[in-house]
Amino acid sequence: MFLHLGGDEIVHVKDIVVMMDMEKTTISAITREFLRTGEEEGFIKTILEDEIPKSFVVAYKNCMQVIYLSPLSVSTLYRRYKKLETMRKKSKERNGGTLGCQKT
């Protein structure tokens, strides 16, 4: 399942390492250094250039770590994730654990 991070950006939920609130976590010098290093090394991807990021999501894409700066809050991203999980569980229950595949 894929999580929409804003704009045209989606990421597979299994590839997500962490979702962090930008305002709350950038108080820490370690977090600021992490983001600064990510920018210097080209790991940062800003989803919408004209919006201030509310969160950052660390994920893997093609075996490389990427830090997505998202215009969406962590609570919005988490709600979307929970909705996907609920849909996945219901689908699994309806299909006898096959996630939409037909039993042969």
Secondary structure, 3 states (H helix, E strand, C coil): CEEEEECCEEEEHHHEEEEEEHHHHCCCHHHHHHHHHHHHCCCEEECCCCCCCCEEEEEEECCEEEEEEECCCHHHHHHHHHHHHHHHHHHHHHCCCCCCCCCC
